Structure formats: structure tokens, C-alpha cells
Amino acid sequence: MKRSEFIARVAGGAFAVSTAGAMTDEGPFAATEIQVERARPGKPHAGKVLAAIQPHADDLPIFAGGLVLKLIDEGYTGYLIRITNDDHTGPGTVGEGVLANERDNFAVAKSFGLKKTYDLYYRNHMLDGVSPLELRLRLIFLFRLLKVDTVICYDPWAHYEENPDHYATASAVEAACWMSGGEKDFPEHFDAGLAPHSVKEKYYFARGPQYVNRVVDIGGFMDRKIFVNTLNTAQGPAGHRGAQLRRRLSEQGLRLPLLGDDDETANREYTRRFVLDRDAEVGNKFGLKYAEPYHYIGPEPAKVEEFIKTNAVRL
């Protein structure tokens, strides 16, 4: 099954199931509450760092492109970490596909406004054969080096994920977020000038059924998200697919008004209608034009410090 077809099939039903009777961060008996996160004016996140992590060049643009654009617009400094080399996708030979996807990935990072790209270059569709410890260690090093506050990645707890690269990446990210703050994990990092650094926030996305507790309003970023998706020309599912469809229909004596009269319009509207249609479906559930659903995990509450602030008395 093609990725775009999978998205289209699960978008409505999976999301509806995931928001009913889910366990919240407060425990299994708390009422489910979905928070709508909207764009904030100014630079409220200035000084904070995010790591946008994807196994493949098209994952973040499809599922989290609006969120990445929003957070960068709000002041984050961002980095893109791609885990595989996408060698099983793209045009031509395996080597040509790797190069084409690498170029697309750099273009995606630039369009997102991210500061730098880190490619780990593991083989595509084989990540479950890589040592989990090795992958986790590389991520811990990057989280400490970059002082990452927030990660955006696949959900390690999502259901029915068929791609091993997705769940292997998600599992490694989840563990690395926790272990990067440890004072005894990989102490050689500290001799190199790094320090323990815990990742405080996680935005997890999924292709299928997922626990969702946050919906991000991306209405103001949708056109830019569509453009980012058209940059993935090597594997799609957006890229130049609209222009290709427009030409094929023309050869058959047919025309889709949706695709307009030029390639740019065709690519943009194809992406909006057939690749990112879930964003409209999710948005409609919350009275928004476009939205992205997430399993959000925020910072641990500072219970002790808050109690001291409220109850401590001066001697």
C-alpha cells in the first residue's frame, strides 16, 4: 500500500478512535482532553532548540510540516536529523536515488528554516537490523551537543506501523530523550565538553491509530507546508506528481480543473487534495481549516519547587 493511500484510509477513523477514552498524561482515570495549540505572536520560544527527526526525507513534511514551520516562526532554532539514506526510493539506480533524496532533504531543511542537517545514512527499510544501542548513542550525543529542548518524531507507541524504520527510529528517540539527561550515561561525552541535557518536550505523530492529546492549528502555515512537500521530488508522494498527472490526462484528452493550467498549480493543488488531505479532515473536527494531530508530552511538573515557592517561610 502506498503511503498516501494509507494516510487517506486511516485519517478519519483512526483519529476518532484515538481521542475517545485514551489514557492521559495524568493517569488512566483522568478525562481525555485535547488541547488546540495555535500560533503565538512574537518569538515566545527564542533561545529554545528543536530536533526534527525523520527516518526518510518525506516524513516530517507530510505529518509535521506545519508544526515545524510554526515553531521556527516562534523563535526556535531547529535541526533536521534524517536517520536513513532513502536508498530504496527515488529515480534511477540505488546510488542515484540516494543522491536525489539527499538533495531533497537539504532543500526541505532550508525551506523549513532549520539551521543544519544531520544525516545518519543507515540503509532504508533495514533500521530494525541496526543496533538499538548504537542508534540511541548517536542521538544522545546530538541531543547533548545541540542542547535540544523539543523533539518532533514518530510516536513510539502508535499502532499498526508497517515500516520498521519508523518504529525503530521512534523507539531510539524516546530512550535517547530520557538518557541524554543522565549523569552516568556515556561519561566520555563530558570529557569532550558536553553535559547531561534532558529533552523537555515531545511532539509525536503517527500514520495510524494513535493517542492524541494536542492538535496544532496550521492554517497560517499550510501554503508553506505544501511547498515543502513539493520539494520531495525523488520519492514523493507530492513532488511533481501533480504536473505528471496533468500531462498524463492531457495525453488522454482529459483535464482536471483542480490542477489548473501550469505545473506549479498542479503540484500545489495535487498535494493539498491528495497528499495532505488529512490536515483538512483533522482541522474540520476542531473548527479549523487545517490542523495536525499529536501525542504531546510536556515537561515534568516542578512539584518540589512549586511547593517551596508557595509554602516556604523565611527564618
Stockholm file with secondary structure:
# STOCKHOLM 1.0

chainA/1-315         MKRSEFIARVAGGAFAVSTAGAMTDEGPFAATEIQVERARPGKPHAGKVLAAIQPHADDLPIFAGGLVLKLIDEGYTGYLIRITNDDHTGPGTVGEGVLANERDNFAVAKSFGLKKTYDLYYRNHMLDGVSPLELRLRLIFLFRLLKVDTVICYDPWAHYEENPDHYATASAVEAACWMSGGEKDFPEHFDAGLAPHSVKEKYYFARGPQYVNRVVDIGGFMDRKIFVNTLNTAQGPAGHRGAQLRRRLSEQGLRLPLLGDDDETANREYTRRFVLDRDAEVGNKFGLKYAEPYHYIGPEPAKVEEFIKTNAVRL
#=GR chainA/1-315 SS CCHHHHHHHHHHHHHHHHTSSCCBTTBTTSCCCCEEECCCSSCTTTTCEEEEEESSTTHHHHHTHHHHHHHHHTTCEEEEEEEECCTTSSSSSHHHHHHHHHHHHHHHHHHHTCSEEEEEEECTTCGGGSCHHHHHHHHHHHHHHHTCCEEEEECTTCSCCCCHHHHHHHHHHHHHHHHTTCSSSSTHHHHTTCCCCCCCEEEEECSSSCCCCEEEECGGGHHHHHHHHHTCTTTCSSTTHHHHHHHHHHHTTCCCGGGTTSHHHHHHHHIIIIISHHHHHHHHHTTCSSEEEEEEECCCCCHHHHHHHHHCCCC
#=GC SS_cons         CCHHHHHHHHHHHHHHHHTSSCCBTTBTTSCCCCEEECCCSSCTTTTCEEEEEESSTTHHHHHTHHHHHHHHHTTCEEEEEEEECCTTSSSSSHHHHHHHHHHHHHHHHHHHTCSEEEEEEECTTCGGGSCHHHHHHHHHHHHHHHTCCEEEEECTTCSCCCCHHHHHHHHHHHHHHHHTTCSSSSTHHHHTTCCCCCCCEEEEECSSSCCCCEEEECGGGHHHHHHHHHTCTTTCSSTTHHHHHHHHHHHTTCCCGGGTTSHHHHHHHHIIIIISHHHHHHHHHTTCSSEEEEEEECCCCCHHHHHHHHHCCCC
//
